[in-house]
Amino acid sequence: MKRILNLTLLALCAFAVTCCKTSTKTLLPNISGKAGEVIVVIDRVNWEGDLGNAVRLLLADDCPWLAQKEPLYTLVNVAPGAFTDLFKVHRNIVFFDIDPQVQNEAITYRSDMWASPQCVIQVSAATAENAQALLENEGETIVAVIEQAERDRVIANTRRYEERSLAPQVRKIMGGSPRFPSGYKLKKKTDNFIWIADEKQYTNQGVFIYKYPVTESEPFALANIIKHRNEFLKENVPGMFDGTYMITADYIAPTVSYLQYKGRSFAQTRGFWEVYNDFMGGPFVSHSFYSQDGKEIIVLEAFVYAPKYDKRQYLRQVESLLYSFEWENETE
């Protein structure tokens, strides 16, 4: 198996290094700002120079696996002198401390400094060039920490406003389940396939959960994942017209990576879905992993259909639900 990227170590531990105590958090105000938004505290000269370009390349590059161009995050520049209490309660803050007196050049990850649940990343360097080098060295971790903070907020809100009838039905068949917020409804359930979705007039955020026996020597190879995916979708997800059904689009080949999160290893597949003999489509992401007894593969899949809107936040929201998965013996 390819190298596993341990999200627990990469994001959660780094993010929690300087967490405030629970008793302090209760005194903090709620965060402000829109989902997917990051405040970058840096002076205008550096924001308009090479350092600012490096920040934009890291945090505002095209979000992958979307049909239209959308930035990974929406950036808001605030000068250090204007960084007042109004901005200090923002959800995500990247603060640049560039000063010749800085001796310990480093990137520090903090949570809940001025608000909760907040992600604050401080880049301390003697020069702008050194700050840019820090960004290049730790760029993967910076993105992972912000992404995990966004996911954790979705999961926290899901727990707060959970549609409690859904997870027990999934656990009964799959042995575990993600959490689902209010608005999600059961669309289909068989002995090996479950479809749950939040369908509105112009948007559809859906989750497929299915399982199948381990039969291949390399069950997490991309070709095997896609083969089983197409079989399940053809059988269970019809389109609007006769002879139409959801499949994996092949105009851009899907990709697979191998991750670990909270002790659970899984293959993450990203790509585009489409409807055979129709013109519907959109992005999807799936997590494939062994059942607890190792005899089956369980797949959690999130997909979005939102032809009238940008899709970054819709996909981020429903993808976050996959990370809320718990085995039945792990549930609270």
Backbone hydrogen bonds, N-H to C=O, Kabsch-Sander energy under -0.5 kcal/mol:
donor,donor_aa,acceptor,acceptor_aa,energy
5,L,258,Y,-2.5
6,N,4,I,-0.7
7,L,5,L,-1.1
7,L,260,Q,-2.2
8,T,260,Q,-1.0
10,L,6,N,-2.6
11,A,7,L,-2.6
12,L,7,L,-1.3
13,C,8,T,-2.3
14,A,9,L,-0.6
15,F,11,A,-2.5
16,A,12,L,-1.6
17,V,14,A,-0.9
18,T,109,Y,-0.7
19,C,16,A,-1.4
20,C,111,S,-0.6
24,T,21,K,-0.7
25,K,21,K,-1.9
26,T,22,T,-1.5
27,L,24,T,-1.6
28,L,25,K,-1.6
31,I,116,S,-1.1
32,S,89,V,-2.3
37,E,34,K,-1.6
38,V,74,T,-2.7
39,I,92,N,-2.6
40,V,76,V,-2.8
41,V,39,I,-0.6
41,V,94,V,-2.7
42,I,40,V,-0.9
42,I,78,V,-1.5
47,W,43,D,-2.4
48,E,44,R,-2.2
49,G,46,N,-0.6
52,G,46,N,-2.2
53,N,49,G,-2.1
54,A,50,D,-2.1
55,V,51,L,-2.1
56,R,52,G,-2.5
57,L,53,N,-2.5
58,L,54,A,-1.7
59,L,55,V,-3.0
60,A,56,R,-2.2
63,C,70,E,-3.9
66,L,63,C,-0.5
72,L,61,D,-2.3
73,Y,59,L,-1.4
74,T,36,G,-3.0
75,L,73,Y,-0.7
76,V,38,V,-2.3
78,V,40,V,-2.3
82,A,79,A,-1.5
83,F,80,P,-1.2
84,T,82,A,-2.1
87,F,84,T,-1.2
88,K,84,T,-1.7
89,V,85,D,-0.8
90,H,87,F,-1.8
91,R,32,S,-1.7
93,I,119,C,-2.5
94,V,39,I,-3.0
95,F,93,I,-0.5
95,F,121,I,-3.0
96,F,41,V,-2.5
97,D,95,F,-0.6
97,D,123,V,-3.1
98,I,96,F,-0.7
99,D,97,D,-0.7
99,D,125,A,-2.1
102,V,99,D,-2.2
105,E,103,Q,-1.1
106,A,104,N,-0.5
106,A,124,S,-1.3
108,T,106,A,-0.5
108,T,122,Q,-2.7
110,R,108,T,-0.5
110,R,120,V,-3.1
112,D,118,Q,-1.7
116,S,29,P,-2.0
118,Q,115,A,-0.6
119,C,91,R,-2.7
120,V,110,R,-2.9
121,I,93,I,-3.0
122,Q,108,T,-2.7
123,V,95,F,-3.2
124,S,106,A,-2.7
124,S,122,Q,-0.6
125,A,97,D,-2.4
125,A,123,V,-0.5
131,A,127,T,-2.0
132,Q,128,A,-2.2
133,A,129,E,-1.9
134,L,130,N,-2.0
135,L,131,A,-2.1
136,E,132,Q,-2.2
137,N,133,A,-2.1
138,E,134,L,-2.3
139,G,135,L,-0.8
142,I,138,E,-2.5
143,V,139,G,-2.3
144,A,140,E,-2.1
145,V,141,T,-2.7
146,I,142,I,-2.1
147,E,143,V,-2.7
148,Q,144,A,-2.5
149,A,145,V,-2.0
150,E,146,I,-2.2
151,R,147,E,-2.3
152,D,148,Q,-2.9
153,R,149,A,-1.6
154,V,150,E,-1.7
155,I,151,R,-2.7
156,A,152,D,-2.5
157,N,153,R,-2.3
158,T,154,V,-2.3
159,R,155,I,-2.5
160,R,156,A,-1.8
161,Y,157,N,-2.3
162,E,159,R,-0.8
163,E,180,F,-3.1
164,R,162,E,-1.2
166,L,163,E,-1.6
167,A,163,E,-0.6
169,Q,165,S,-0.6
169,Q,166,L,-0.7
170,V,166,L,-1.7
171,R,167,A,-2.9
172,K,168,P,-1.8
173,I,169,Q,-0.8
173,I,170,V,-0.8
174,M,170,V,-3.2
175,G,171,R,-2.1
177,S,326,E,-2.2
179,R,321,L,-0.5
182,S,161,Y,-2.6
184,Y,181,P,-1.8
185,K,197,A,-2.7
187,K,195,W,-3.1
188,K,195,W,-1.6
190,T,193,F,-2.8
194,I,209,I,-2.4
195,W,188,K,-2.7
196,I,207,V,-2.6
197,A,185,K,-2.3
198,D,205,Q,-2.8
199,E,197,A,-0.6
200,K,198,D,-0.5
200,K,203,T,-3.1
204,N,305,Y,-1.9
205,Q,198,D,-2.0
206,G,204,N,-0.6
206,G,303,F,-2.3
207,V,196,I,-3.1
208,F,301,E,-2.2
209,I,194,I,-2.5
210,Y,299,V,-1.9
211,K,192,N,-1.7
212,Y,297,I,-1.7
214,V,295,K,-2.3
215,T,213,P,-0.7
221,A,218,E,-1.7
225,I,221,A,-2.2
226,I,222,L,-2.7
227,K,223,A,-2.0
228,H,224,N,-2.1
229,R,225,I,-2.2
230,N,226,I,-2.7
231,E,227,K,-1.8
232,F,228,H,-2.4
233,L,229,R,-2.5
234,K,230,N,-2.3
235,E,231,E,-1.5
236,N,232,F,-2.0
237,V,233,L,-2.6
239,G,244,T,-2.3
244,T,241,F,-1.6
246,M,237,V,-2.3
247,I,274,E,-2.8
249,A,247,I,-0.5
249,A,272,F,-2.8
255,T,270,R,-2.2
257,S,268,Q,-2.2
259,L,257,S,-0.6
259,L,266,F,-2.5
260,Q,5,L,-1.9
261,Y,264,R,-2.2
264,R,261,Y,-1.8
265,S,263,G,-0.6
266,F,259,L,-2.4
267,A,288,S,-2.7
268,Q,257,S,-3.2
268,Q,266,F,-0.6
269,T,267,A,-0.6
269,T,286,S,-2.3
270,R,255,T,-2.3
271,G,284,F,-1.9
273,W,282,G,-3.0
274,E,247,I,-2.2
275,V,280,M,-1.7
276,Y,245,Y,-3.3
276,Y,274,E,-0.6
278,D,275,V,-2.0
282,G,273,W,-1.9
284,F,271,G,-2.3
285,V,302,A,-2.2
286,S,269,T,-2.5
287,H,300,L,-3.0
288,S,267,A,-2.3
289,F,298,I,-2.3
291,S,296,E,-2.5
294,G,291,S,-1.3
297,I,212,Y,-3.1
298,I,289,F,-3.3
299,V,210,Y,-3.1
300,L,287,H,-2.6
301,E,208,F,-2.8
302,A,285,V,-3.0
303,F,206,G,-2.3
304,V,283,P,-1.6
305,Y,204,N,-2.2
308,K,202,Y,-0.5
309,Y,306,A,-1.5
315,L,311,K,-2.7
316,R,312,R,-2.4
317,Q,313,Q,-2.5
318,V,314,Y,-2.0
319,E,315,L,-2.8
320,S,316,R,-1.8
321,L,317,Q,-0.8
322,L,318,V,-0.6
322,L,319,E,-1.2
323,Y,319,E,-0.7
323,Y,320,S,-0.8
324,S,321,L,-1.4
325,F,322,L,-1.3
326,E,177,S,-1.8
328,E,175,G,-2.8
330,E,327,W,-2.1
331,T,327,W,-0.8
331,T,328,E,-0.7
